[in-house]
Amino acid sequence: MKFKADRATLLKALAHIQSVAEKRNTIPILANALIAARDGRLTFTATDMEIAIVEEVVAQVSRDGATTAPAATLYEIVRKLPDGAELELEIANEGAQLTLRAGRYSTSLVTLPIADFPSMTAGQLTHRFHLSGLELRGLIDRTRFAISTEETRYYLNGIYLHAAEGTGVHVLRAVATDGHRLARVEAPLPDGAA
């Protein structure tokens, strides 16, 4: 794997990714982000086994491939580079290291095998749609008060998003409950969500 990307693009993606990556060292691979380069795009994936995030950005990919690297460390390195810097990242030492170069600066990060990274089930999902951050935030803000925080009732620890029919119109409905309170909010149904 080998690619080039500008600092601003990587910094934005890594800021989101590192916020989800595991901070405790209970399972080392969860502190890493899965980085895949293919067809002019980079895909960053991180999870703490409760939340997963996938960020996709445009890059100049000269060799396809994938690896994992410490998300927080990579973010801190990119953050400290000067604005406008162009970064080149490449797998080195038969996949054991990720080398990062920017101008005269060069460093290497130890990688972990991609086979150790938890597989995500996104490929098995039947629907895929786009929802603006503002709309998603509105759905979450208006339902999160009713999410259960009890570990024994883990099945209530979230928001159920589903396509539904509300007053003759198809809507995206968000529902949360803790067994005592119920929150239900509707938004226009995005294309592809039905």
PyMOL commands that place a pseudoatom at each C-alpha (Angstrom):
pseudoatom trace, name=CA, resn=MET, resi=1, chain=A, elem=C, hetatm=0, pos=[0.000, 0.000, 0.000]
pseudoatom trace, name=CA, resn=LYS, resi=2, chain=A, elem=C, hetatm=0, pos=[1.264, 3.442, -0.920]
pseudoatom trace, name=CA, resn=PHE, resi=3, chain=A, elem=C, hetatm=0, pos=[-0.616, 6.723, -1.174]
pseudoatom trace, name=CA, resn=LYS, resi=4, chain=A, elem=C, hetatm=0, pos=[-0.333, 10.502, -0.969]
pseudoatom trace, name=CA, resn=ALA, resi=5, chain=A, elem=C, hetatm=0, pos=[-2.851, 12.848, 0.614]
pseudoatom trace, name=CA, resn=ASP, resi=6, chain=A, elem=C, hetatm=0, pos=[-2.900, 16.387, 1.923]
pseudoatom trace, name=CA, resn=ARG, resi=7, chain=A, elem=C, hetatm=0, pos=[-2.717, 17.069, 5.659]
pseudoatom trace, name=CA, resn=ALA, resi=8, chain=A, elem=C, hetatm=0, pos=[-6.151, 18.726, 5.962]
pseudoatom trace, name=CA, resn=THR, resi=9, chain=A, elem=C, hetatm=0, pos=[-7.951, 15.755, 4.384]
pseudoatom trace, name=CA, resn=LEU, resi=10, chain=A, elem=C, hetatm=0, pos=[-6.204, 13.205, 6.592]
pseudoatom trace, name=CA, resn=LEU, resi=11, chain=A, elem=C, hetatm=0, pos=[-6.529, 15.317, 9.735]
pseudoatom trace, name=CA, resn=LYS, resi=12, chain=A, elem=C, hetatm=0, pos=[-10.304, 15.621, 9.411]
pseudoatom trace, name=CA, resn=ALA, resi=13, chain=A, elem=C, hetatm=0, pos=[-10.758, 11.867, 8.877]
pseudoatom trace, name=CA, resn=LEU, resi=14, chain=A, elem=C, hetatm=0, pos=[-8.310, 10.909, 11.629]
pseudoatom trace, name=CA, resn=ALA, resi=15, chain=A, elem=C, hetatm=0, pos=[-9.973, 13.265, 14.128]
pseudoatom trace, name=CA, resn=HIS, resi=16, chain=A, elem=C, hetatm=0, pos=[-13.217, 11.314, 13.743]
pseudoatom trace, name=CA, resn=ILE, resi=17, chain=A, elem=C, hetatm=0, pos=[-11.526, 7.921, 13.687]
pseudoatom trace, name=CA, resn=GLN, resi=18, chain=A, elem=C, hetatm=0, pos=[-9.309, 8.382, 16.737]
pseudoatom trace, name=CA, resn=SER, resi=19, chain=A, elem=C, hetatm=0, pos=[-12.272, 9.520, 18.819]
pseudoatom trace, name=CA, resn=VAL, resi=20, chain=A, elem=C, hetatm=0, pos=[-13.824, 6.055, 18.444]
pseudoatom trace, name=CA, resn=ALA, resi=21, chain=A, elem=C, hetatm=0, pos=[-10.680, 3.914, 18.679]
pseudoatom trace, name=CA, resn=GLU, resi=22, chain=A, elem=C, hetatm=0, pos=[-10.210, 2.218, 22.044]
pseudoatom trace, name=CA, resn=LYS, resi=23, chain=A, elem=C, hetatm=0, pos=[-8.204, 4.312, 24.518]
pseudoatom trace, name=CA, resn=ARG, resi=24, chain=A, elem=C, hetatm=0, pos=[-7.566, 1.530, 27.053]
pseudoatom trace, name=CA, resn=ASN, resi=25, chain=A, elem=C, hetatm=0, pos=[-5.130, -1.192, 26.089]
pseudoatom trace, name=CA, resn=THR, resi=26, chain=A, elem=C, hetatm=0, pos=[-7.405, -4.114, 26.891]
pseudoatom trace, name=CA, resn=ILE, resi=27, chain=A, elem=C, hetatm=0, pos=[-7.413, -5.310, 23.265]
pseudoatom trace, name=CA, resn=PRO, resi=28, chain=A, elem=C, hetatm=0, pos=[-4.485, -3.759, 21.333]
pseudoatom trace, name=CA, resn=ILE, resi=29, chain=A, elem=C, hetatm=0, pos=[-6.054, -3.999, 17.850]
pseudoatom trace, name=CA, resn=LEU, resi=30, chain=A, elem=C, hetatm=0, pos=[-8.938, -1.752, 18.960]
pseudoatom trace, name=CA, resn=ALA, resi=31, chain=A, elem=C, hetatm=0, pos=[-6.490, 1.141, 19.424]
pseudoatom trace, name=CA, resn=ASN, resi=32, chain=A, elem=C, hetatm=0, pos=[-5.661, 0.828, 15.728]
pseudoatom trace, name=CA, resn=ALA, resi=33, chain=A, elem=C, hetatm=0, pos=[-7.483, 2.094, 12.678]
pseudoatom trace, name=CA, resn=LEU, resi=34, chain=A, elem=C, hetatm=0, pos=[-7.869, -0.111, 9.627]
pseudoatom trace, name=CA, resn=ILE, resi=35, chain=A, elem=C, hetatm=0, pos=[-6.544, 1.848, 6.645]
pseudoatom trace, name=CA, resn=ALA, resi=36, chain=A, elem=C, hetatm=0, pos=[-7.393, 0.619, 3.145]
pseudoatom trace, name=CA, resn=ALA, resi=37, chain=A, elem=C, hetatm=0, pos=[-6.216, 2.289, -0.072]
pseudoatom trace, name=CA, resn=ARG, resi=38, chain=A, elem=C, hetatm=0, pos=[-7.952, 1.408, -3.324]
pseudoatom trace, name=CA, resn=ASP, resi=39, chain=A, elem=C, hetatm=0, pos=[-9.122, 3.089, -6.530]
pseudoatom trace, name=CA, resn=GLY, resi=40, chain=A, elem=C, hetatm=0, pos=[-8.066, 6.600, -5.498]
pseudoatom trace, name=CA, resn=ARG, resi=41, chain=A, elem=C, hetatm=0, pos=[-9.809, 6.411, -2.123]
pseudoatom trace, name=CA, resn=LEU, resi=42, chain=A, elem=C, hetatm=0, pos=[-8.737, 5.814, 1.459]
pseudoatom trace, name=CA, resn=THR, resi=43, chain=A, elem=C, hetatm=0, pos=[-11.054, 4.130, 3.898]
pseudoatom trace, name=CA, resn=PHE, resi=44, chain=A, elem=C, hetatm=0, pos=[-10.371, 4.498, 7.623]
pseudoatom trace, name=CA, resn=THR, resi=45, chain=A, elem=C, hetatm=0, pos=[-12.254, 2.215, 10.020]
pseudoatom trace, name=CA, resn=ALA, resi=46, chain=A, elem=C, hetatm=0, pos=[-12.189, 2.208, 13.823]
pseudoatom trace, name=CA, resn=THR, resi=47, chain=A, elem=C, hetatm=0, pos=[-14.249, 0.510, 16.500]
pseudoatom trace, name=CA, resn=ASP, resi=48, chain=A, elem=C, hetatm=0, pos=[-14.362, 0.015, 20.243]
pseudoatom trace, name=CA, resn=MET, resi=49, chain=A, elem=C, hetatm=0, pos=[-16.746, -2.949, 19.740]
pseudoatom trace, name=CA, resn=GLU, resi=50, chain=A, elem=C, hetatm=0, pos=[-19.731, -0.780, 20.698]
pseudoatom trace, name=CA, resn=ILE, resi=51, chain=A, elem=C, hetatm=0, pos=[-19.377, 2.000, 18.138]
pseudoatom trace, name=CA, resn=ALA, resi=52, chain=A, elem=C, hetatm=0, pos=[-17.820, 1.759, 14.692]
pseudoatom trace, name=CA, resn=ILE, resi=53, chain=A, elem=C, hetatm=0, pos=[-16.942, 4.551, 12.289]
pseudoatom trace, name=CA, resn=VAL, resi=54, chain=A, elem=C, hetatm=0, pos=[-15.882, 4.493, 8.646]
pseudoatom trace, name=CA, resn=GLU, resi=55, chain=A, elem=C, hetatm=0, pos=[-14.388, 7.572, 6.957]
pseudoatom trace, name=CA, resn=GLU, resi=56, chain=A, elem=C, hetatm=0, pos=[-13.651, 7.677, 3.248]
pseudoatom trace, name=CA, resn=VAL, resi=57, chain=A, elem=C, hetatm=0, pos=[-11.432, 10.322, 1.613]
pseudoatom trace, name=CA, resn=VAL, resi=58, chain=A, elem=C, hetatm=0, pos=[-9.866, 10.933, -1.790]
pseudoatom trace, name=CA, resn=ALA, resi=59, chain=A, elem=C, hetatm=0, pos=[-6.121, 10.279, -2.172]
pseudoatom trace, name=CA, resn=GLN, resi=60, chain=A, elem=C, hetatm=0, pos=[-3.486, 9.580, -4.817]
pseudoatom trace, name=CA, resn=VAL, resi=61, chain=A, elem=C, hetatm=0, pos=[-3.183, 5.811, -4.456]
pseudoatom trace, name=CA, resn=SER, resi=62, chain=A, elem=C, hetatm=0, pos=[-0.156, 4.406, -6.259]
pseudoatom trace, name=CA, resn=ARG, resi=63, chain=A, elem=C, hetatm=0, pos=[-0.391, 0.905, -4.756]
pseudoatom trace, name=CA, resn=ASP, resi=64, chain=A, elem=C, hetatm=0, pos=[-3.549, -0.689, -3.328]
pseudoatom trace, name=CA, resn=GLY, resi=65, chain=A, elem=C, hetatm=0, pos=[-3.429, -2.349, 0.050]
pseudoatom trace, name=CA, resn=ALA, resi=66, chain=A, elem=C, hetatm=0, pos=[-4.488, -2.283, 3.676]
pseudoatom trace, name=CA, resn=THR, resi=67, chain=A, elem=C, hetatm=0, pos=[-2.940, -2.150, 7.127]
pseudoatom trace, name=CA, resn=THR, resi=68, chain=A, elem=C, hetatm=0, pos=[-3.697, -1.107, 10.682]
pseudoatom trace, name=CA, resn=ALA, resi=69, chain=A, elem=C, hetatm=0, pos=[-1.948, 1.666, 12.619]
pseudoatom trace, name=CA, resn=PRO, resi=70, chain=A, elem=C, hetatm=0, pos=[-2.380, 3.284, 16.042]
pseudoatom trace, name=CA, resn=ALA, resi=71, chain=A, elem=C, hetatm=0, pos=[-5.189, 5.798, 15.456]
pseudoatom trace, name=CA, resn=ALA, resi=72, chain=A, elem=C, hetatm=0, pos=[-4.341, 8.306, 18.202]
pseudoatom trace, name=CA, resn=THR, resi=73, chain=A, elem=C, hetatm=0, pos=[-0.622, 8.300, 17.378]
pseudoatom trace, name=CA, resn=LEU, resi=74, chain=A, elem=C, hetatm=0, pos=[-1.245, 8.779, 13.664]
pseudoatom trace, name=CA, resn=TYR, resi=75, chain=A, elem=C, hetatm=0, pos=[-3.675, 11.617, 14.416]
pseudoatom trace, name=CA, resn=GLU, resi=76, chain=A, elem=C, hetatm=0, pos=[-1.156, 13.391, 16.690]
pseudoatom trace, name=CA, resn=ILE, resi=77, chain=A, elem=C, hetatm=0, pos=[1.608, 13.113, 14.086]
pseudoatom trace, name=CA, resn=VAL, resi=78, chain=A, elem=C, hetatm=0, pos=[-0.575, 14.521, 11.295]
pseudoatom trace, name=CA, resn=ARG, resi=79, chain=A, elem=C, hetatm=0, pos=[-1.941, 17.251, 13.593]
pseudoatom trace, name=CA, resn=LYS, resi=80, chain=A, elem=C, hetatm=0, pos=[1.572, 18.533, 14.382]
pseudoatom trace, name=CA, resn=LEU, resi=81, chain=A, elem=C, hetatm=0, pos=[2.626, 18.792, 10.737]
pseudoatom trace, name=CA, resn=PRO, resi=82, chain=A, elem=C, hetatm=0, pos=[2.438, 22.234, 9.087]
pseudoatom trace, name=CA, resn=ASP, resi=83, chain=A, elem=C, hetatm=0, pos=[-0.674, 23.312, 7.167]
pseudoatom trace, name=CA, resn=GLY, resi=84, chain=A, elem=C, hetatm=0, pos=[-0.529, 22.447, 3.477]
pseudoatom trace, name=CA, resn=ALA, resi=85, chain=A, elem=C, hetatm=0, pos=[1.849, 19.517, 3.974]
pseudoatom trace, name=CA, resn=GLU, resi=86, chain=A, elem=C, hetatm=0, pos=[1.504, 16.601, 1.582]
pseudoatom trace, name=CA, resn=LEU, resi=87, chain=A, elem=C, hetatm=0, pos=[1.922, 13.238, 3.251]
pseudoatom trace, name=CA, resn=GLU, resi=88, chain=A, elem=C, hetatm=0, pos=[3.058, 9.976, 1.746]
pseudoatom trace, name=CA, resn=LEU, resi=89, chain=A, elem=C, hetatm=0, pos=[2.243, 6.772, 3.597]
pseudoatom trace, name=CA, resn=GLU, resi=90, chain=A, elem=C, hetatm=0, pos=[3.629, 3.382, 2.645]
pseudoatom trace, name=CA, resn=ILE, resi=91, chain=A, elem=C, hetatm=0, pos=[3.712, -0.108, 4.107]
pseudoatom trace, name=CA, resn=ALA, resi=92, chain=A, elem=C, hetatm=0, pos=[7.287, -1.158, 4.875]
pseudoatom trace, name=CA, resn=ASN, resi=93, chain=A, elem=C, hetatm=0, pos=[9.109, -4.219, 6.273]
pseudoatom trace, name=CA, resn=GLU, resi=94, chain=A, elem=C, hetatm=0, pos=[6.682, -6.741, 4.798]
pseudoatom trace, name=CA, resn=GLY, resi=95, chain=A, elem=C, hetatm=0, pos=[3.667, -5.086, 6.382]
pseudoatom trace, name=CA, resn=ALA, resi=96, chain=A, elem=C, hetatm=0, pos=[5.149, -4.704, 9.877]
pseudoatom trace, name=CA, resn=GLN, resi=97, chain=A, elem=C, hetatm=0, pos=[5.475, -0.907, 9.637]
pseudoatom trace, name=CA, resn=LEU, resi=98, chain=A, elem=C, hetatm=0, pos=[3.657, 2.077, 8.169]
pseudoatom trace, name=CA, resn=THR, resi=99, chain=A, elem=C, hetatm=0, pos=[6.120, 4.746, 7.036]
pseudoatom trace, name=CA, resn=LEU, resi=100, chain=A, elem=C, hetatm=0, pos=[4.911, 8.341, 6.931]
pseudoatom trace, name=CA, resn=ARG, resi=101, chain=A, elem=C, hetatm=0, pos=[6.822, 11.058, 5.053]
pseudoatom trace, name=CA, resn=ALA, resi=102, chain=A, elem=C, hetatm=0, pos=[6.101, 14.779, 4.792]
pseudoatom trace, name=CA, resn=GLY, resi=103, chain=A, elem=C, hetatm=0, pos=[8.876, 16.917, 3.330]
pseudoatom trace, name=CA, resn=ARG, resi=104, chain=A, elem=C, hetatm=0, pos=[12.007, 16.218, 5.396]
pseudoatom trace, name=CA, resn=TYR, resi=105, chain=A, elem=C, hetatm=0, pos=[10.017, 14.549, 8.177]
pseudoatom trace, name=CA, resn=SER, resi=106, chain=A, elem=C, hetatm=0, pos=[9.811, 10.760, 8.264]
pseudoatom trace, name=CA, resn=THR, resi=107, chain=A, elem=C, hetatm=0, pos=[8.604, 8.283, 10.872]
pseudoatom trace, name=CA, resn=SER, resi=108, chain=A, elem=C, hetatm=0, pos=[7.420, 4.697, 11.091]
pseudoatom trace, name=CA, resn=LEU, resi=109, chain=A, elem=C, hetatm=0, pos=[4.583, 3.204, 13.102]
pseudoatom trace, name=CA, resn=VAL, resi=110, chain=A, elem=C, hetatm=0, pos=[4.299, -0.434, 14.109]
pseudoatom trace, name=CA, resn=THR, resi=111, chain=A, elem=C, hetatm=0, pos=[1.263, -2.115, 12.558]
pseudoatom trace, name=CA, resn=LEU, resi=112, chain=A, elem=C, hetatm=0, pos=[-0.822, -5.067, 13.642]
pseudoatom trace, name=CA, resn=PRO, resi=113, chain=A, elem=C, hetatm=0, pos=[-2.154, -7.729, 11.237]
pseudoatom trace, name=CA, resn=ILE, resi=114, chain=A, elem=C, hetatm=0, pos=[-5.380, -6.747, 9.474]
pseudoatom trace, name=CA, resn=ALA, resi=115, chain=A, elem=C, hetatm=0, pos=[-6.695, -10.254, 10.186]
pseudoatom trace, name=CA, resn=ASP, resi=116, chain=A, elem=C, hetatm=0, pos=[-6.847, -9.262, 13.885]
pseudoatom trace, name=CA, resn=PHE, resi=117, chain=A, elem=C, hetatm=0, pos=[-9.101, -6.262, 13.192]
pseudoatom trace, name=CA, resn=PRO, resi=118, chain=A, elem=C, hetatm=0, pos=[-12.764, -7.037, 14.012]
pseudoatom trace, name=CA, resn=SER, resi=119, chain=A, elem=C, hetatm=0, pos=[-14.784, -7.572, 10.848]
pseudoatom trace, name=CA, resn=MET, resi=120, chain=A, elem=C, hetatm=0, pos=[-17.638, -5.171, 10.301]
pseudoatom trace, name=CA, resn=THR, resi=121, chain=A, elem=C, hetatm=0, pos=[-20.974, -6.442, 9.004]
pseudoatom trace, name=CA, resn=ALA, resi=122, chain=A, elem=C, hetatm=0, pos=[-21.721, -3.408, 6.813]
pseudoatom trace, name=CA, resn=GLY, resi=123, chain=A, elem=C, hetatm=0, pos=[-21.481, -5.573, 3.695]
pseudoatom trace, name=CA, resn=GLN, resi=124, chain=A, elem=C, hetatm=0, pos=[-24.413, -7.650, 4.936]
pseudoatom trace, name=CA, resn=LEU, resi=125, chain=A, elem=C, hetatm=0, pos=[-26.732, -4.686, 5.456]
pseudoatom trace, name=CA, resn=THR, resi=126, chain=A, elem=C, hetatm=0, pos=[-29.605, -4.452, 3.001]
pseudoatom trace, name=CA, resn=HIS, resi=127, chain=A, elem=C, hetatm=0, pos=[-29.994, -0.655, 2.881]
pseudoatom trace, name=CA, resn=ARG, resi=128, chain=A, elem=C, hetatm=0, pos=[-27.585, 2.221, 2.421]
pseudoatom trace, name=CA, resn=PHE, resi=129, chain=A, elem=C, hetatm=0, pos=[-28.553, 5.891, 2.470]
pseudoatom trace, name=CA, resn=HIS, resi=130, chain=A, elem=C, hetatm=0, pos=[-27.179, 9.361, 3.164]
pseudoatom trace, name=CA, resn=LEU, resi=131, chain=A, elem=C, hetatm=0, pos=[-28.429, 11.544, 5.979]
pseudoatom trace, name=CA, resn=SER, resi=132, chain=A, elem=C, hetatm=0, pos=[-26.981, 14.971, 6.744]
pseudoatom trace, name=CA, resn=GLY, resi=133, chain=A, elem=C, hetatm=0, pos=[-25.184, 15.401, 10.027]
pseudoatom trace, name=CA, resn=LEU, resi=134, chain=A, elem=C, hetatm=0, pos=[-27.705, 18.038, 11.059]
pseudoatom trace, name=CA, resn=GLU, resi=135, chain=A, elem=C, hetatm=0, pos=[-30.655, 15.674, 10.482]
pseudoatom trace, name=CA, resn=LEU, resi=136, chain=A, elem=C, hetatm=0, pos=[-28.935, 12.810, 12.295]
pseudoatom trace, name=CA, resn=ARG, resi=137, chain=A, elem=C, hetatm=0, pos=[-28.047, 15.054, 15.209]
pseudoatom trace, name=CA, resn=GLY, resi=138, chain=A, elem=C, hetatm=0, pos=[-31.669, 16.209, 15.431]
pseudoatom trace, name=CA, resn=LEU, resi=139, chain=A, elem=C, hetatm=0, pos=[-32.917, 12.615, 15.590]
pseudoatom trace, name=CA, resn=ILE, resi=140, chain=A, elem=C, hetatm=0, pos=[-30.374, 11.721, 18.258]
pseudoatom trace, name=CA, resn=ASP, resi=141, chain=A, elem=C, hetatm=0, pos=[-30.857, 14.873, 20.349]
pseudoatom trace, name=CA, resn=ARG, resi=142, chain=A, elem=C, hetatm=0, pos=[-34.618, 14.387, 20.491]
pseudoatom trace, name=CA, resn=THR, resi=143, chain=A, elem=C, hetatm=0, pos=[-34.502, 10.684, 21.449]
pseudoatom trace, name=CA, resn=ARG, resi=144, chain=A, elem=C, hetatm=0, pos=[-31.375, 10.130, 23.530]
pseudoatom trace, name=CA, resn=PHE, resi=145, chain=A, elem=C, hetatm=0, pos=[-33.009, 11.113, 26.821]
pseudoatom trace, name=CA, resn=ALA, resi=146, chain=A, elem=C, hetatm=0, pos=[-35.014, 7.873, 26.656]
pseudoatom trace, name=CA, resn=ILE, resi=147, chain=A, elem=C, hetatm=0, pos=[-32.079, 5.517, 25.957]
pseudoatom trace, name=CA, resn=SER, resi=148, chain=A, elem=C, hetatm=0, pos=[-31.544, 2.993, 28.740]
pseudoatom trace, name=CA, resn=THR, resi=149, chain=A, elem=C, hetatm=0, pos=[-28.175, 3.051, 30.493]
pseudoatom trace, name=CA, resn=GLU, resi=150, chain=A, elem=C, hetatm=0, pos=[-28.690, -0.196, 32.392]
pseudoatom trace, name=CA, resn=GLU, resi=151, chain=A, elem=C, hetatm=0, pos=[-26.208, -2.876, 31.384]
pseudoatom trace, name=CA, resn=THR, resi=152, chain=A, elem=C, hetatm=0, pos=[-28.706, -5.607, 32.212]
pseudoatom trace, name=CA, resn=ARG, resi=153, chain=A, elem=C, hetatm=0, pos=[-31.113, -4.182, 29.613]
pseudoatom trace, name=CA, resn=TYR, resi=154, chain=A, elem=C, hetatm=0, pos=[-28.485, -3.846, 26.878]
pseudoatom trace, name=CA, resn=TYR, resi=155, chain=A, elem=C, hetatm=0, pos=[-31.129, -4.347, 24.181]
pseudoatom trace, name=CA, resn=LEU, resi=156, chain=A, elem=C, hetatm=0, pos=[-32.553, -0.903, 25.086]
pseudoatom trace, name=CA, resn=ASN, resi=157, chain=A, elem=C, hetatm=0, pos=[-29.159, 0.858, 24.954]
pseudoatom trace, name=CA, resn=GLY, resi=158, chain=A, elem=C, hetatm=0, pos=[-29.624, 2.544, 21.591]
pseudoatom trace, name=CA, resn=ILE, resi=159, chain=A, elem=C, hetatm=0, pos=[-31.883, 4.237, 19.093]
pseudoatom trace, name=CA, resn=TYR, resi=160, chain=A, elem=C, hetatm=0, pos=[-33.908, 2.149, 16.649]
pseudoatom trace, name=CA, resn=LEU, resi=161, chain=A, elem=C, hetatm=0, pos=[-33.880, 3.770, 13.184]
pseudoatom trace, name=CA, resn=HIS, resi=162, chain=A, elem=C, hetatm=0, pos=[-36.304, 2.345, 10.656]
pseudoatom trace, name=CA, resn=ALA, resi=163, chain=A, elem=C, hetatm=0, pos=[-38.396, 3.248, 7.628]
pseudoatom trace, name=CA, resn=ALA, resi=164, chain=A, elem=C, hetatm=0, pos=[-42.071, 3.547, 8.501]
pseudoatom trace, name=CA, resn=GLU, resi=165, chain=A, elem=C, hetatm=0, pos=[-45.297, 5.008, 7.214]
pseudoatom trace, name=CA, resn=GLY, resi=166, chain=A, elem=C, hetatm=0, pos=[-46.486, 8.009, 9.159]
pseudoatom trace, name=CA, resn=THR, resi=167, chain=A, elem=C, hetatm=0, pos=[-49.765, 9.739, 8.213]
pseudoatom trace, name=CA, resn=GLY, resi=168, chain=A, elem=C, hetatm=0, pos=[-49.635, 8.375, 4.661]
pseudoatom trace, name=CA, resn=VAL, resi=169, chain=A, elem=C, hetatm=0, pos=[-46.013, 9.432, 4.036]
pseudoatom trace, name=CA, resn=HIS, resi=170, chain=A, elem=C, hetatm=0, pos=[-42.873, 7.296, 4.321]
pseudoatom trace, name=CA, resn=VAL, resi=171, chain=A, elem=C, hetatm=0, pos=[-40.598, 8.560, 7.101]
pseudoatom trace, name=CA, resn=LEU, resi=172, chain=A, elem=C, hetatm=0, pos=[-37.385, 7.666, 8.881]
pseudoatom trace, name=CA, resn=ARG, resi=173, chain=A, elem=C, hetatm=0, pos=[-38.434, 6.987, 12.449]
pseudoatom trace, name=CA, resn=ALA, resi=174, chain=A, elem=C, hetatm=0, pos=[-36.109, 7.063, 15.469]
pseudoatom trace, name=CA, resn=VAL, resi=175, chain=A, elem=C, hetatm=0, pos=[-37.337, 5.329, 18.621]
pseudoatom trace, name=CA, resn=ALA, resi=176, chain=A, elem=C, hetatm=0, pos=[-35.708, 4.943, 22.040]
pseudoatom trace, name=CA, resn=THR, resi=177, chain=A, elem=C, hetatm=0, pos=[-36.972, 3.678, 25.378]
pseudoatom trace, name=CA, resn=ASP, resi=178, chain=A, elem=C, hetatm=0, pos=[-35.655, 2.813, 28.810]
pseudoatom trace, name=CA, resn=GLY, resi=179, chain=A, elem=C, hetatm=0, pos=[-38.793, 0.875, 29.744]
pseudoatom trace, name=CA, resn=HIS, resi=180, chain=A, elem=C, hetatm=0, pos=[-40.357, 3.894, 31.449]
pseudoatom trace, name=CA, resn=ARG, resi=181, chain=A, elem=C, hetatm=0, pos=[-40.055, 6.641, 28.847]
pseudoatom trace, name=CA, resn=LEU, resi=182, chain=A, elem=C, hetatm=0, pos=[-40.527, 6.424, 25.088]
pseudoatom trace, name=CA, resn=ALA, resi=183, chain=A, elem=C, hetatm=0, pos=[-39.218, 8.862, 22.492]
pseudoatom trace, name=CA, resn=ARG, resi=184, chain=A, elem=C, hetatm=0, pos=[-40.341, 8.726, 18.861]
pseudoatom trace, name=CA, resn=VAL, resi=185, chain=A, elem=C, hetatm=0, pos=[-39.175, 11.221, 16.239]
pseudoatom trace, name=CA, resn=GLU, resi=186, chain=A, elem=C, hetatm=0, pos=[-39.747, 11.230, 12.484]
pseudoatom trace, name=CA, resn=ALA, resi=187, chain=A, elem=C, hetatm=0, pos=[-37.841, 12.802, 9.607]
pseudoatom trace, name=CA, resn=PRO, resi=188, chain=A, elem=C, hetatm=0, pos=[-38.294, 12.676, 5.818]
pseudoatom trace, name=CA, resn=LEU, resi=189, chain=A, elem=C, hetatm=0, pos=[-37.220, 9.298, 4.461]
pseudoatom trace, name=CA, resn=PRO, resi=190, chain=A, elem=C, hetatm=0, pos=[-33.860, 9.552, 2.619]
pseudoatom trace, name=CA, resn=ASP, resi=191, chain=A, elem=C, hetatm=0, pos=[-33.492, 7.909, -0.803]
pseudoatom trace, name=CA, resn=GLY, resi=192, chain=A, elem=C, hetatm=0, pos=[-32.457, 4.270, -0.461]
pseudoatom trace, name=CA, resn=ALA, resi=193, chain=A, elem=C, hetatm=0, pos=[-33.720, 3.856, 3.111]
pseudoatom trace, name=CA, resn=ALA, resi=194, chain=A, elem=C, hetatm=0, pos=[-36.892, 1.953, 2.212]
for i in range(1, 194): cmd.bond("trace and resi %d" % i, "trace and resi %d" % (i + 1))
show_as sticks, trace
zoom trace
